[in-house]
C-alpha cells in the first residue's frame, strides 16, 4: 500500500443491500485513509485496518507518464 492508492471493494452492505465502497490512502505509513461514508456527508479519516475485514479489495494505483511535455 502506498500514499495515493485507491482501495475499492464490493463487499459492503447496508440494509441487506450490497454496494461498493472506496477510499484514498493518504498516509500509508500511519495506515490512514480518507473515505465518504454516505452521500452528502463530509469525508472522514479512517484506519487502513478496517479494510482487512473485507474479503475482496482491489488496489488501484495511478502511473505517471514517463515523460511530461
Buried (B, 14 or more C-beta within 10 A) or exposed (E): BEEEBBBBBEEEEEEEEEEEBBBBBBEBEEBBBEBBEEEEEEEEEBEBEEBEEBEEBEEEEEEEEEEEE
